[in-house]
Amino acid sequence: MSGFVTFVSAGPGDPELLTLKAAARLREADVVLYDDLASGAILDHTRKGATLVSVGKRAGRPSAKQEHVSRLLVDYAATGAAVVRLKSGDAGIFGRLEEEVEALRSSGIRYEIIPGVTAASAAAATSGIALTRRHTARRVQFITGADVRGELPEDLNLTALADPSAVTAVYMGKRTFPALAARLIANGLSPETPALLAESVGHPDQRLLRTTIQDLADQVAHEAVTATAIILFGALAGEDCNL
């Protein structure tokens, strides 16, 4: 008998930001495969007796291989179990969701995807700003600041990213932001463009820093990457924040 897999988006880590549907699936699950960033109090929503398996992947740390995670999903579902794959943020945004979905499809296993609060939305809300505004910020663009090697991707559309009327959210890009900022400035974006660094959003050690892209690049060049971070820059990231 084949089971069923639910991809549950855990949001930034605050269990109160789980959707009702996500919380219900966690309570019903026989097995939960969870990321490091989707653990803690969120796992309190699982039922007693459920099998909890950590499959988190963190840069620079020993982590589960993606192929192993996909294999676990298939193997647990093949036993007839109700499986939850608990992912941080929104599962469909830089969460390698497509690889796990493909493994299930290839094995004929049914699945569903429950969306959640992505880091960009959570950072903006926590900071008291909007991601869009009439006339001045009509486009929001999400990019990753790291390729498979952990380096700044070479194929970024710098013309689009240097558009002063857009708001850009950079995921996994704190370490590479100095290089990105230099390229943006070289492509015409003002070094005084507002920027917001948000680390560990929704957690007790949350950090919000409002500055400019040049000053942020200078600062993070001397900081280690010790927490999950997202960077917003552009037309709105410089508004007053609830810091």
C-alpha positions in Angstrom: 0.0 0.0 0.0 1.3 3.4 -0.9 1.0 6.2 1.6 0.7 9.9 1.1 3.1 12.8 1.5 2.3 16.3 2.5 4.8 19.1 2.0 4.1 21.4 4.9 5.6 24.9 4.8 6.6 25.9 8.3 7.1 29.6 7.8 10.0 31.5 9.4 9.8 29.4 12.7 7.0 31.0 14.7 4.4 28.2 15.2 1.7 30.9 15.3 2.4 31.5 11.6 1.5 28.0 10.6 -1.7 27.7 8.5 -4.6 25.8 10.0 -4.2 23.1 7.3 -0.5 22.8 8.1 -1.2 22.3 11.8 -3.8 19.7 11.0 -1.5 17.7 8.8 1.2 17.7 11.5 -1.3 16.3 14.0 -2.3 13.5 11.6 1.2 12.5 10.5 2.7 9.1 11.2 6.1 10.3 10.1 7.6 13.9 10.0 10.8 14.6 8.1 11.8 18.1 9.2 14.4 20.7 8.4 16.6 22.3 11.1 14.8 25.6 10.6 11.4 24.0 10.9 11.8 22.3 14.2 11.5 23.5 17.8 8.1 24.5 19.0 6.6 23.7 15.6 7.1 20.0 16.3 4.9 20.4 19.3 2.0 20.1 16.9 2.9 16.5 16.1 1.0 13.7 17.8 2.5 11.5 20.5 4.1 8.5 18.9 4.8 10.0 15.5 8.2 9.2 14.1 10.3 12.4 13.8 13.3 12.4 11.5 15.8 15.3 11.2 16.9 15.8 7.6 18.1 19.4 7.8 20.7 20.8 5.4 22.8 23.7 6.7 25.6 25.4 4.8 29.1 24.4 6.2 27.7 21.7 8.5 27.2 18.0 8.2 23.9 17.6 6.4 21.6 15.0 4.9 22.1 14.6 1.2 19.2 15.5 -1.0 19.1 12.1 -2.6 18.8 10.5 0.9 16.0 12.8 1.9 14.0 11.9 -1.3 14.7 8.2 -0.7 13.3 8.4 2.8 10.1 10.1 1.6 9.6 7.3 -0.9 10.4 4.5 1.6 8.2 5.8 4.4 5.3 6.5 2.1 5.6 3.0 0.6 4.8 1.5 4.0 1.4 3.2 3.8 2.3 6.0 6.3 0.9 9.5 6.3 4.2 11.4 5.8 4.8 15.1 6.4 7.9 16.8 4.8 8.3 19.9 7.0 10.2 22.6 5.2 11.1 26.1 6.5 9.6 29.2 5.0 7.5 28.4 1.9 8.4 25.0 0.5 8.3 26.2 -3.1 10.8 29.0 -2.7 14.4 27.9 -2.8 13.5 24.7 -0.9 14.5 22.1 -3.5 10.9 21.1 -3.5 11.0 20.0 -7.2 13.5 17.3 -6.5 11.5 15.7 -3.8 8.3 16.0 -5.8 10.0 14.3 -8.8 11.1 11.4 -6.6 7.5 10.9 -5.5 6.1 11.1 -9.0 8.6 8.6 -10.2 7.5 6.2 -7.5 3.8 6.8 -8.1 3.2 8.3 -4.6 0.5 10.9 -4.2 1.3 14.2 -2.5 0.0 17.7 -1.7 1.8 21.0 -1.0 0.7 23.4 1.7 2.1 26.9 1.2 3.5 29.1 4.0 5.0 32.4 4.9 8.3 32.9 3.0 11.2 34.7 4.6 10.8 37.9 2.5 7.2 38.4 3.7 8.1 37.6 7.3 11.1 40.0 7.3 9.0 42.8 5.8 6.1 42.3 8.2 8.4 42.1 11.2 10.1 45.3 10.1 6.8 47.1 9.7 7.1 47.6 5.9 5.3 46.5 2.8 7.0 44.7 -0.2 5.1 46.8 -2.8 3.7 50.3 -3.1 1.8 52.0 -5.9 4.0 54.0 -8.3 7.3 53.3 -6.5 7.6 49.6 -6.0 5.5 47.7 -8.6 7.7 44.6 -8.8 9.2 42.2 -6.2 11.9 39.7 -7.2 13.2 36.8 -5.2 16.8 35.6 -5.9 19.2 33.2 -4.3 22.6 34.6 -3.4 24.4 31.2 -3.6 24.8 28.7 -6.4 25.5 25.0 -5.9 29.1 25.9 -4.9 27.9 28.5 -2.4 29.2 31.3 -4.6 27.3 34.2 -6.2 25.5 32.9 -9.3 27.0 34.1 -12.5 23.8 34.3 -14.5 22.0 36.9 -12.4 20.0 39.5 -14.4 21.9 42.5 -13.1 19.8 45.0 -15.2 16.6 43.8 -13.4 18.3 43.7 -10.0 19.6 47.3 -10.4 16.1 48.6 -11.2 15.6 51.3 -8.4 11.8 50.8 -8.6 11.9 47.1 -7.7 12.2 45.4 -4.3 14.6 42.5 -4.3 14.8 39.7 -1.7 18.1 37.9 -1.5 17.9 34.4 0.0 21.0 32.7 1.3 23.1 35.7 0.3 24.8 37.2 3.3 28.2 35.9 2.5 28.1 36.8 -1.2 26.3 40.2 -0.7 29.5 42.3 -1.0 30.2 40.9 -4.5 26.5 41.3 -5.4 26.5 44.9 -4.2 29.6 45.8 -6.2 28.0 44.4 -9.4 24.7 46.3 -8.7 26.5 49.6 -8.2 28.6 49.0 -11.3 25.3 48.5 -13.2 23.9 51.8 -12.0 22.2 51.2 -8.7 22.9 53.9 -6.2 25.1 52.8 -3.3 22.7 54.7 -1.1 19.8 52.3 -2.0 18.1 51.3 1.2 18.8 47.8 2.4 17.5 45.6 5.2 19.2 42.6 6.7 17.0 40.3 8.7 18.4 37.3 10.6 16.6 34.6 12.5 13.2 36.2 11.8 10.6 35.0 14.3 13.2 33.6 16.7 14.3 35.0 20.1 17.7 36.0 18.6 16.1 37.9 15.7 18.2 40.7 14.3 17.1 43.5 12.0 19.5 46.0 10.5 18.4 48.9 8.3 21.1 50.6 6.2 22.2 51.0 2.6 23.5 48.4 0.1 27.1 49.9 0.3 27.2 50.0 4.1 25.6 46.6 4.4 28.1 45.1 2.0 31.0 46.7 4.1 29.5 45.3 7.3 28.7 41.7 6.3 32.1 41.4 4.6 33.5 41.1 8.2 30.8 38.9 9.7 30.6 35.2 9.8 27.4 33.5 8.7 26.0 32.1 11.9 22.2 32.6 11.4 19.7 32.3 8.6 19.5 35.7 6.9 17.6 37.4 4.1 18.4 40.8 2.6 15.8 43.2 1.1 16.9 46.2 -0.9 15.3 48.7 -3.2 12.3 51.0 -3.1 10.9 50.1 0.2 13.5 48.4 2.4 14.5 51.8 3.9 11.2 52.7 5.4 11.0 53.1 9.2 11.3 49.7 10.8 10.2 48.5 14.2 13.6 47.8 15.4 
